[in-house]
């Protein structure tokens, strides 16, 4: 599941990545988005009990990102 989370994170644009990190910071009462990125995402040391929730969060954020991208294309 960790690899799936990493892949989803890599598909996010900068804005969505920041939103994802801030969401994880709040959701799991962490102290630093930098630590989440370094230890959980890049390091692959995501607590097992959080992984399922993170997948759902990332799926929703990616869905929103795609919707926003499509909206921009339509408005052009």
Backbone as a chain_set.jsonl record, in Angstrom:
{"seq": "XXXXXXXXXXXXXXXXXXXXXXXXXXXXXXXXXXXXXXXXXXXXXXXXXXXXXXXXXXXXXXXXXXXXXXXXXXXX", "coords": {"N": [[0.824, -1.196, 0.0], [2.053, 1.162, 0.594], [3.618, 1.816, -1.65], [1.612, 2.419, -3.483], [0.566, 4.722, -2.317], [2.786, 6.414, -2.559], [2.926, 6.586, -5.366], [0.506, 7.865, -5.957], [0.986, 10.304, -4.675], [3.068, 11.264, -6.243], [1.713, 11.886, -8.559], [0.399, 14.168, -7.996], [-0.043, 17.711, -8.36], [1.881, 20.643, -7.393], [0.285, 22.268, -5.722], [-1.757, 20.525, -4.872], [-0.221, 18.601, -3.58], [0.761, 20.06, -1.387], [-1.633, 20.599, -0.099], [-2.364, 17.979, 0.526], [-0.326, 17.218, 2.335], [-0.803, 19.037, 4.414], [-3.33, 18.222, 5.139], [-2.811, 15.624, 6.112], [-1.22, 16.328, 8.251], [-3.062, 17.575, 9.979], [-5.063, 15.567, 10.219], [-3.743, 13.397, 11.434], [-2.541, 14.454, 13.649], [0.159, 15.466, 13.53], [3.407, 17.08, 13.717], [4.86, 18.41, 11.723], [4.831, 19.178, 8.283], [7.002, 18.748, 6.707], [8.308, 16.621, 7.957], [6.403, 14.614, 7.626], [6.42, 14.351, 4.849], [9.133, 13.626, 4.41], [9.6, 11.331, 6.11], [7.249, 9.668, 5.985], [6.186, 9.71, 3.266], [8.393, 9.892, 1.32], [10.315, 8.292, 2.657], [8.84, 6.016, 3.057], [7.771, 5.069, 5.416], [5.13, 4.831, 6.497], [2.767, 4.747, 9.017], [1.109, 1.712, 9.545], [-1.55, 1.579, 10.407], [-2.571, 3.962, 9.48], [-2.547, 3.925, 6.743], [-4.731, 3.083, 5.049], [-6.596, 5.147, 5.369], [-5.086, 7.298, 4.4], [-4.85, 6.602, 1.709], [-7.525, 6.922, 0.878], [-7.837, 9.694, 1.343], [-5.897, 10.74, -0.44], [-6.916, 9.776, -2.886], [-9.294, 11.239, -3.078], [-8.262, 13.851, -3.175], [-6.788, 13.761, -5.564], [-8.858, 13.291, -7.352], [-10.239, 15.698, -7.129], [-8.237, 17.4, -8.076], [-8.065, 16.586, -10.768], [-10.623, 17.286, -11.605], [-10.505, 20.091, -11.328], [-8.516, 20.666, -13.218], [-9.756, 19.827, -15.586], [-11.844, 21.626, -15.598], [-10.53, 24.031, -16.04], [-9.596, 23.593, -18.655], [-12.022, 23.518, -20.06], [-12.908, 26.129, -19.743], [-11.134, 27.525, -21.283]], "CA": [[0.0, 0.0, 0.0], [2.964, 2.305, 0.646], [3.976, 2.171, -3.028], [0.42, 3.038, -4.053], [0.512, 6.077, -1.764], [3.877, 7.16, -3.201], [2.54, 6.843, -6.752], [-0.53, 8.904, -5.957], [1.628, 11.564, -4.297], [3.863, 11.733, -7.386], [0.79, 12.382, -9.582], [-0.183, 15.436, -7.546], [0.687, 18.936, -8.656], [2.423, 21.252, -6.168], [-0.815, 22.749, -4.876], [-2.425, 19.359, -4.291], [0.73, 17.994, -2.635], [0.766, 20.849, -0.162], [-2.926, 20.346, 0.538], [-2.299, 16.613, 1.067], [0.54, 17.224, 3.519], [-1.507, 19.758, 5.471], [-4.434, 17.363, 5.557], [-2.235, 14.567, 6.946], [-0.774, 16.99, 9.478], [-4.244, 17.759, 10.816], [-5.761, 14.293, 10.424], [-3.0, 12.481, 12.298], [-1.935, 15.236, 14.732], [1.606, 15.503, 13.388], [3.974, 18.393, 14.017], [5.523, 19.059, 10.602], [4.586, 18.617, 6.956], [8.307, 18.287, 6.198], [8.552, 15.293, 8.52], [5.475, 13.686, 6.965], [6.949, 14.125, 3.497], [10.425, 12.942, 4.483], [9.525, 10.017, 6.755], [6.133, 8.842, 5.547], [6.032, 9.585, 1.817], [9.664, 9.55, 0.675], [10.937, 7.188, 3.376], [7.983, 4.832, 3.007], [7.496, 4.588, 6.769], [3.779, 5.267, 6.854], [2.174, 3.815, 9.99], [0.165, 0.805, 8.883], [-2.931, 1.894, 10.786], [-2.979, 5.185, 8.78], [-2.42, 3.783, 5.295], [-6.023, 3.025, 4.366], [-7.17, 6.502, 5.402], [-4.284, 8.137, 3.508], [-5.253, 6.258, 0.341], [-8.814, 7.59, 0.615], [-7.579, 11.138, 1.273], [-5.181, 11.013, -1.685], [-7.835, 9.544, -3.999], [-10.205, 12.39, -3.148], [-7.505, 15.026, -3.61], [-6.492, 13.588, -6.987], [-10.125, 13.466, -8.063], [-10.47, 17.145, -7.152], [-7.225, 17.977, -8.963], [-8.479, 16.292, -12.139], [-11.812, 18.105, -11.859], [-10.05, 21.478, -11.518], [-7.798, 20.712, -14.495], [-10.754, 19.752, -16.639], [-12.605, 22.886, -15.563], [-9.686, 25.039, -16.685], [-9.604, 23.305, -20.087], [-13.335, 23.89, -20.583], [-13.013, 27.585, -19.735], [-10.25, 28.099, -22.293]], "C": [[0.869, 1.26, 0.0], [3.347, 2.766, -0.758], [2.815, 2.862, -3.735], [0.311, 4.496, -3.586], [1.586, 6.947, -2.405], [3.516, 7.526, -4.64], [1.479, 7.934, -6.843], [0.079, 10.267, -5.641], [2.414, 12.135, -5.48], [2.981, 12.287, -8.506], [0.179, 13.736, -9.221], [0.659, 16.617, -8.033], [1.103, 19.578, -7.328], [1.334, 21.69, -5.19], [-1.504, 21.589, -4.146], [-1.513, 18.669, -3.284], [0.73, 18.743, -1.315], [-0.53, 20.632, 0.615], [-2.942, 18.964, 1.198], [-1.48, 16.576, 2.35], [-0.141, 17.924, 4.695], [-2.672, 18.942, 6.017], [-3.925, 16.248, 6.478], [-1.761, 15.126, 8.281], [-1.929, 17.12, 10.463], [-4.888, 16.431, 11.206], [-5.075, 13.41, 11.461], [-2.202, 13.196, 13.387], [-0.407, 15.202, 14.705], [2.105, 16.932, 13.588], [4.504, 19.131, 12.798], [5.19, 18.371, 9.282], [5.892, 18.102, 6.355], [8.624, 16.887, 6.7], [7.645, 14.241, 7.881], [6.015, 13.329, 5.584], [8.217, 13.266, 3.538], [10.286, 11.509, 4.998], [8.438, 9.124, 6.173], [6.15, 8.616, 4.032], [7.336, 9.129, 1.156], [10.293, 8.326, 1.329], [10.116, 5.913, 3.381], [7.651, 4.254, 4.369], [6.147, 5.118, 7.268], [3.229, 4.268, 7.864], [1.06, 2.998, 9.339], [-1.291, 1.152, 9.194], [-3.452, 3.178, 10.119], [-3.097, 4.986, 7.27], [-3.754, 3.793, 4.552], [-6.672, 4.411, 4.293], [-6.413, 7.434, 4.448], [-4.637, 7.852, 2.052], [-6.561, 6.963, -0.007], [-8.647, 9.103, 0.469], [-6.933, 11.489, -0.059], [-6.073, 10.801, -2.905], [-8.771, 10.735, -4.173], [-9.485, 13.641, -3.641], [-7.157, 14.932, -5.097], [-7.744, 13.773, -7.836], [-10.436, 14.96, -8.198], [-9.493, 17.838, -8.096], [-7.615, 17.779, -10.429], [-9.686, 17.146, -12.52], [-11.41, 19.559, -12.139], [-9.337, 21.636, -12.856], [-8.77, 20.686, -15.656], [-11.571, 21.029, -16.72], [-11.824, 23.995, -16.253], [-9.696, 24.837, -18.2], [-10.913, 23.744, -20.736], [-13.456, 25.404, -20.687], [-12.097, 28.256, -20.76], [-10.989, 28.122, -23.59]], "O": [[0.469, 2.297, -0.529], [3.396, 3.966, -1.027], [3.03, 3.796, -4.506], [-0.001, 5.387, -4.376], [1.323, 8.097, -2.756], [3.772, 8.647, -5.081], [1.548, 8.814, -7.702], [-0.271, 11.267, -6.267], [2.425, 13.347, -5.694], [3.454, 13.078, -9.322], [-0.479, 14.369, -10.047], [1.886, 16.543, -8.11], [0.715, 19.103, -6.26], [1.459, 21.5, -3.98], [-1.792, 21.674, -2.952], [-1.98, 18.202, -2.246], [0.702, 18.131, -0.248], [-0.516, 20.5, 1.839], [-3.472, 18.803, 2.297], [-1.894, 15.971, 3.339], [-0.064, 17.458, 5.832], [-2.959, 18.974, 7.214], [-4.539, 15.962, 7.506], [-1.886, 14.472, 9.316], [-1.782, 16.807, 11.644], [-5.215, 16.202, 12.37], [-5.737, 12.756, 12.267], [-1.293, 12.613, 13.978], [0.237, 14.943, 15.722], [1.315, 17.875, 13.623], [4.594, 20.359, 12.821], [5.256, 17.147, 9.172], [5.893, 17.139, 5.588], [9.149, 16.06, 5.955], [8.072, 13.115, 7.629], [6.061, 12.16, 5.201], [8.347, 12.299, 2.787], [10.802, 10.577, 4.381], [8.682, 7.949, 5.898], [6.129, 7.475, 3.569], [7.366, 8.085, 0.504], [10.754, 7.421, 0.635], [10.641, 4.84, 3.68], [7.29, 3.082, 4.475], [6.054, 5.761, 8.314], [3.223, 3.066, 7.6], [0.185, 3.542, 8.666], [-2.16, 1.029, 8.331], [-4.649, 3.456, 10.184], [-3.699, 5.818, 6.591], [-3.879, 4.457, 3.523], [-7.231, 4.788, 3.263], [-7.023, 8.26, 3.77], [-4.714, 8.779, 1.245], [-6.68, 7.542, -1.086], [-9.241, 9.718, -0.417], [-7.364, 12.423, -0.735], [-5.995, 11.57, -3.863], [-9.008, 11.184, -5.295], [-10.035, 14.404, -4.435], [-7.227, 15.933, -5.809], [-7.683, 14.353, -8.921], [-10.847, 15.421, -9.263], [-9.871, 18.752, -8.828], [-7.504, 18.704, -11.234], [-9.755, 17.668, -13.633], [-11.916, 20.178, -13.075], [-9.535, 22.633, -13.55], [-8.618, 21.447, -16.611], [-11.945, 21.459, -17.811], [-12.402, 24.808, -16.973], [-9.795, 25.808, -18.95], [-10.907, 24.284, -21.842], [-14.055, 25.907, -21.638], [-12.275, 29.435, -21.068], [-10.447, 28.566, -24.602]]}, "num_chains": 1, "name": "protein.A"}
